[in-house]
Amino acid sequence: MSTISVIEPATEEVMAEVSEAGAEDVDAAVSRAKAAFPAWRAMGPADRSKLLHALADALTDKHEELSVLEARNAGKPIANARGEIGMVAECFRYYAGGVERLTGKTIPVAGGVDMTFREPMGVIGMITPWNFPLVIASWKVAPALAAANTIVLKPAALTPLTAIELEKIALDAGLPEGVLNVVPGPGSVCGQRLVEHPDVAKIAFTGSTEVGAGIARGAAGTIKRVTLELGGKSANVVFADADIEQAARSAPFAVFDNSGQDCCARSRIMVERPALDDFLAALKETVEAMKVGDPLDETTVMGPLISAGHRETVASFVPDDAPVAIRGSAPGGRGYWFPPTVLSPVSNDDRAAREEIFGPVAAVIPFEGEDEAVRLANDTIYGLSGSIWTRDGAKALRMARAIDTGVLSINSNSSVRVSTPFGGFKQSGMGRELGPDAMEHYTEVKNVYYATEGS
């Protein structure tokens, strides 16, 4: 049997060996999920809600154990990992409360009554990334289970450990066999088989835009539904009338959080020219103070990159002649380290401003006035996230309406909450996760007309 050697990015050591799933394992998992679906669908909403609450309780009980596992496997600071695992439990609890609120409508018509039902789709295939392994899995698993679907989850081969634990915890919490199945293996094999499998009703995917496009093409063969949460190149727009100190203190964490390995990273820092020098001075102080190091050290704010190959990719965006304005520190020795780096000035046409780097590299782009800010912010194939910094409330709302992106923050870099929708415009994806709408994305609308007069 083939195995996956799971590497700890901070040490480059093997931390676990995991059985590698193949296409036949995916087929077996889909069969289990298909067999479990009728009973899970027929379960009363209150009983399904109780099981999801029990799973949330079990995740809370395992909070520290899962946090340490996630920090080691994904290379994220332990404080971040704790926050993410907390959100995982919160996500299951939120959707446990939504089971009995997934309702249809009655529609006035002549000659009878018309009603709609939200019906579960069946077996959902889920393909999740390595950057936020368990929390992004929960964004998909929790609403899909709440809507009475069954699941086959393929975690990233680099970070499968917490997903494997999730399956065990779910069984221990009382979820029936076959409702949640985890198949760790390569995307080219396991992911592809999920996309092709005729018994999989929908694919929910988070990852790169390139891979997402391939999944959409593959899903078309069986008219599968898809939710795609893809890449980003988000703008952090700082006007001269903003609180420059606050914006500069916040901006590094909008890019360098999770070592920049975040589709929401606001890696295009757009600064109005009159504020540019003051902003860069404050930014330098914050970046140079960031501690990069051991993920299990409580004082660490940025860990390593996920792999040696990914570090090479990130480094390609900072060649010897790059306009490096600010560079933080990073450990030497073993581990996939890369220092937080700010390039300035950068044109919006430069490669560092066009492509998703997925690493701790920010590009500072000067602009003149509101119209140019909108033009530059929208001059990208992506539209996932972003921020606007200004004390002018009317300007903030004008900008928020004009920027083509799915999730925006004003005077903040906070993007994600369990109770609010998340997703992108343009090539950043389709569909929405989180919030009350997510459950609807795991259902089909059925319309029923009941004649009460004549035939």
Order of alpha helices (4+ residues) and beta strands (2+ residues): beta-beta-alpha-alpha-alpha-alpha-beta-beta-beta-alpha-beta-alpha-beta-alpha-beta-alpha-beta-beta-alpha-beta-alpha-alpha-beta-beta-alpha-beta-alpha-beta-alpha-beta-beta-beta
